[in-house]
Amino acid sequence: MTVQEYNQCVELYADRVYRFIVKNMKNTDDAQAVVQNAFEILWKNYTGVSYEKSRSYLFTVAYHNMIDQFRKKKFDSEIGEEHEQVQGASHQYTGGREALELGLSQLPEIQKQVVMLRDYEGYSYEEIGEITGLNESQVKVYIFRARTALKNFLVSAENAI
């Protein structure tokens, strides 16, 4: 693709790509950023993209960019919600037992189950594997991850006992 063909792509497809993205994102600022990024990627790769395929290339790049934006926003909102929950909950307990129970409630279900079986019930790794249907190495990994998450939760400044 030549520079003139790239400029033609901008004239022909900028509005179409923008309408497609803004319809899905419902946010004009984010849509503009996605479209601009798509054209930037096309510019960086203009020698490797033929003019005939530039339209589909732009739509594909913009679509993937939009999906990345959705994932990033979802991740950011989940982090914010978790932070608010931890901050709000940190004022609700006064002792170590309540802090530990709150930390356990934050764990994924499988990690919570295996750490409870090991540390509260005293089962061996092999027995936990039979109960949960996991192999022994998986049990060890889940317990390690759960203990690490609990340790990080309990020693963080917001949750310090």
VMD Tcl script that draws the C-alpha trace (Angstrom):
set ca {
  {0.00 0.00 0.00}
  {1.29 3.45 -0.85}
  {0.96 6.59 1.23}
  {-1.74 7.88 -1.15}
  {-3.70 4.65 -0.73}
  {-3.36 4.95 3.04}
  {-4.81 8.47 2.86}
  {-7.68 7.14 0.74}
  {-8.34 4.51 3.42}
  {-8.59 7.24 6.02}
  {-11.08 9.17 3.89}
  {-13.15 6.13 2.94}
  {-13.21 4.07 6.11}
  {-12.68 6.34 9.12}
  {-16.38 7.15 9.50}
  {-17.48 3.57 8.90}
  {-15.05 2.12 11.44}
  {-15.97 4.83 13.94}
  {-19.72 4.15 13.57}
  {-19.13 0.44 14.05}
  {-17.04 0.94 17.19}
  {-19.15 3.67 18.79}
  {-22.29 1.57 18.27}
  {-20.70 -1.23 20.29}
  {-18.82 0.82 22.89}
  {-21.45 3.51 23.53}
  {-18.67 5.92 24.48}
  {-17.44 8.40 21.87}
  {-14.08 9.13 23.50}
  {-13.17 5.46 23.80}
  {-14.40 4.82 20.25}
  {-12.22 7.62 18.89}
  {-9.20 6.19 20.70}
  {-9.86 2.72 19.27}
  {-10.27 4.03 15.71}
  {-7.16 6.19 15.98}
  {-5.19 3.23 17.25}
  {-6.46 1.07 14.36}
  {-5.28 3.63 11.82}
  {-1.97 3.96 13.64}
  {-1.46 0.19 13.39}
  {-2.38 0.30 9.70}
  {0.17 3.08 9.19}
  {2.89 1.07 10.93}
  {2.09 -1.93 8.71}
  {1.07 -0.17 5.50}
  {3.81 -1.84 3.47}
  {2.57 -5.30 4.48}
  {-1.15 -4.66 3.87}
  {-2.54 -4.51 0.37}
  {-4.97 -1.72 -0.45}
  {-7.66 -4.24 -1.40}
  {-7.56 -5.78 2.09}
  {-7.19 -2.53 4.02}
  {-10.89 -2.26 4.88}
  {-11.10 -5.70 6.46}
  {-7.72 -5.15 8.14}
  {-8.96 -1.91 9.72}
  {-12.20 -3.44 10.95}
  {-10.36 -6.46 12.37}
  {-7.78 -4.34 14.18}
  {-10.45 -1.97 15.52}
  {-12.60 -4.89 16.69}
  {-9.71 -6.52 18.56}
  {-8.78 -3.16 20.02}
  {-12.35 -2.70 21.22}
  {-12.34 -6.13 22.88}
  {-9.08 -5.24 24.62}
  {-10.67 -2.02 25.89}
  {-13.65 -3.96 27.26}
  {-11.34 -6.40 29.03}
  {-9.25 -3.59 30.48}
  {-12.31 -1.74 31.76}
  {-13.73 -4.91 33.23}
  {-10.43 -5.67 34.97}
  {-10.13 -2.09 36.26}
  {-13.68 -2.13 37.60}
  {-13.15 -5.52 39.28}
  {-9.98 -4.22 40.95}
  {-11.83 -1.12 42.11}
  {-14.74 -3.14 43.47}
  {-12.41 -5.51 45.32}
  {-10.52 -2.57 46.78}
  {-13.77 -0.97 47.97}
  {-14.95 -4.27 49.46}
  {-11.68 -4.77 51.30}
  {-11.61 -1.21 52.57}
  {-15.23 -1.33 53.68}
  {-14.81 -4.74 55.27}
  {-11.57 -3.81 57.02}
  {-13.48 -1.60 59.40}
  {-16.00 -4.31 60.24}
  {-13.78 -6.72 62.17}
  {-11.74 -6.33 65.29}
  {-9.91 -9.65 65.62}
  {-7.77 -12.12 63.76}
  {-10.49 -14.72 63.36}
  {-12.80 -12.30 61.54}
  {-9.90 -11.14 59.33}
  {-9.07 -14.73 58.43}
  {-12.70 -15.52 57.62}
  {-12.91 -12.43 55.44}
  {-9.70 -13.47 53.67}
  {-11.07 -16.97 53.10}
  {-14.24 -15.53 51.60}
  {-12.09 -13.70 49.01}
  {-10.50 -16.93 47.73}
  {-11.71 -18.92 44.72}
  {-13.93 -21.80 45.83}
  {-11.47 -24.62 45.08}
  {-8.65 -22.89 46.97}
  {-10.94 -22.26 49.91}
  {-12.01 -25.91 49.96}
  {-8.52 -27.40 49.88}
  {-7.05 -25.04 52.47}
  {-9.98 -25.70 54.80}
  {-9.57 -29.46 54.38}
  {-5.83 -29.25 55.03}
  {-5.55 -26.61 57.75}
  {-8.88 -26.93 59.57}
  {-9.70 -30.60 59.11}
  {-6.16 -31.97 59.00}
  {-6.51 -34.16 55.90}
  {-3.39 -35.24 54.00}
  {-2.72 -34.11 50.45}
  {-3.65 -37.55 49.19}
  {-6.96 -37.56 51.08}
  {-7.80 -34.07 49.83}
  {-7.12 -35.27 46.31}
  {-9.54 -38.16 46.75}
  {-12.22 -35.86 48.19}
  {-11.93 -33.15 45.54}
  {-11.00 -35.30 42.54}
  {-7.68 -33.50 42.09}
  {-4.26 -35.09 41.91}
  {-1.81 -34.51 44.74}
  {0.29 -31.92 42.91}
  {-2.81 -29.87 42.06}
  {-3.83 -29.94 45.71}
  {-0.41 -28.65 46.74}
  {-0.55 -25.86 44.16}
  {-4.03 -24.73 45.26}
  {-3.01 -24.77 48.92}
  {0.14 -22.78 48.18}
  {-1.82 -20.18 46.21}
  {-4.50 -19.94 48.89}
  {-1.97 -19.49 51.68}
  {-0.10 -16.87 49.69}
  {-3.30 -14.95 49.00}
  {-4.31 -15.16 52.66}
  {-0.89 -13.97 53.79}
  {-1.00 -11.02 51.40}
  {-4.53 -10.20 52.52}
  {-3.71 -10.32 56.21}
  {-0.50 -8.29 56.05}
  {-1.80 -5.55 53.77}
  {-2.05 -2.12 55.38}
  {-5.85 -1.97 55.09}
  {-6.32 -5.30 56.84}
  {-3.50 -5.23 59.38}
  {-4.61 -6.62 62.68}
}
mol new
graphics top color blue
foreach p $ca { graphics top sphere $p radius 0.5 }
foreach p [lrange $ca 0 end-1] q [lrange $ca 1 end] { graphics top cylinder $p $q radius 0.2 }
display resetview
